[in-house]
Amino acid sequence: DLERSAVGLDKYLIEWRRHSLETAEREIAWLEEMIQSERKSS
């Protein structure tokens, strides 16, 4: 049971890291768009 739990936990952590990375990438892209928009309007 401990082995299965560890494997499941590892998969969970891998997915959580992937999700966190995707979220950060979306936020960076959004910020870059906002910066470009601000520069164009100046």
C-alpha positions as CSV (number, residue, x, y, z in Angstrom):
1,D,0.0,0.0,0.0
2,L,2.8,2.4,0.8
3,E,4.3,1.8,-2.6
4,R,1.1,2.5,-4.4
5,S,0.5,5.6,-2.3
6,A,4.0,6.9,-3.1
7,V,3.5,6.3,-6.8
8,G,0.1,8.0,-6.7
9,L,1.6,10.9,-4.8
10,D,4.4,11.2,-7.3
11,K,1.9,11.3,-10.2
12,Y,-0.1,13.9,-8.3
13,L,2.9,16.1,-7.6
14,I,4.0,15.8,-11.3
15,E,0.6,16.9,-12.4
16,W,0.5,19.7,-9.8
17,R,3.9,21.0,-11.0
18,R,2.7,20.8,-14.6
19,H,-0.5,22.7,-13.8
20,S,1.5,25.3,-11.8
21,L,3.9,25.8,-14.7
22,E,1.0,26.2,-17.2
23,T,-0.6,28.7,-15.0
24,A,2.6,30.7,-14.7
25,E,3.1,30.6,-18.4
26,R,-0.5,32.0,-19.0
27,E,0.1,34.8,-16.5
28,I,3.4,35.7,-18.1
29,A,1.8,35.8,-21.5
30,W,-1.0,37.9,-20.2
31,L,1.4,40.3,-18.6
32,E,3.4,40.6,-21.8
33,E,0.2,41.4,-23.7
34,M,-0.6,44.1,-21.1
35,I,2.8,45.6,-21.4
36,Q,2.6,45.7,-25.2
37,S,-0.8,47.3,-25.0
38,E,0.5,50.0,-22.6
39,R,3.4,50.7,-24.8
40,K,1.2,51.1,-27.9
41,S,-1.1,53.5,-26.1
42,S,1.7,55.7,-24.9
